[in-house]
Amino acid sequence: MADRALRGMGLGAKSFEDEQGIEFAERSRIGFDCPKGHHFEVTFAVEADLPFEWECKKCGLVATRSDGTTGEAKEAKPARTHWDMLRERRSIPELEDILAEQLDKLREQGRV
């Protein structure tokens, strides 16, 4: 068994290819400032859509761009409640009929 063991470099650990003749994409570095005063930079491709916020590498808080660029405020949708979803499916007269039926059933069983 020991005679057949692979020796030397671990498989997949390193590449024998060099970077000669490879043209890398143009890059830009964007700075971010965290509310706790941490500053860091992240490298992006020039063609990439640049984010307005990034998680701080030191504390995990949301950091904003150092150049002051901010995104458009997203219009927040109000949360849909159970009542809203029910009203999409039923009208008030239908709901009143269903309520009356359920109350009759409970009265028959002696619960109300």
N, C-alpha and C positions, 0 to 999 in steps of 0.2 A: 504494500500500500504506500509506503513512504517513497518508493522508487517512482511511482506515478504521480506524485503530488506536483502541482505547479509551483515553481519557485520564481523568485524575482518580484517583479512589479505586480501589484494586485490588479485583477481584471477590472477595467472600467474606472480605475482610480485616477488615471492621468491620460491625457491625450498626447499623441506624438505629433499632432498637426501644429504647425506654427502659424503665426498671424500674418505672414508675408503674403501680399497680394489681396488681402481682405480689405474692403472699403467699408468702414463703419458709418452708421447713420449720423448725421449732424445732431449735436446735442445742445441743450441749454440747461442751465442750472437755475432753479427757482428757490428763493429763500423763503422760509416760513418762520413766524414768531409765535411762540406759545404764550398763553396768559401768565405763566409763571416766569417769563423772561428768557426761556431757552430759545436759541436761534439755531436753525439747521438748514441745510440745502439738500434738495433732491434733484437728480438728473433725469431729464426727460428728452425724448426725441423731439426735434424741432417741429415735426408734423403733428405731434400729439396734442390732444385737447388738454390744456393745462387745468388742473383742479384749483379751486379757490381755497380749499381747506385740506389739511393733511394731519394725521395723528402724530403728535409729538413723540419723538423717539425715546425721550427720557422719562416723561411722566404720563403719557397716554392721553393728555387733553387734546382738544381740537385746536390746531394752530392755523392761523390765517397767513395769507401771503404778505411778505415784507414790503412789496411794492405798493400795497394798499388796494390792489385790484379786488373787487368783490363781485360775487355773482348776483344775478337777479333774484329777488325774493320770490320763492315759490308760493303760489296761492294755496293756502291750506284748506283742505276740504273739511267741512264739519263731520264729526263722527256720526255714522248712521246707527241709530238705536234699534232695538227690537221693535219698538212701536212704529218707527219709520218703515221698516221692512214689511211689517204686517199691513200697514196702510197702503203699501204698494200693491198688495195682493187682494185686499178686502176693502169694501166700503163700510161706512159706519152702520147702515141698516143691516148688512150681513153680519157684522160683528155683534150687534145687539141680538139678532136671532140666535147666533151660536151661544152667546152668553145665557140667553133664556133657556135653551135646550139643556145646557150643562147644569144650570141651577135646578131645573126640573128633575134631572137624573139624581142629583145630590139630595133633593127633598124626598124622592122616592126611597132612597137608601137610608134616610133618617140622619144624614150628616148635617143638614142645615135646618 
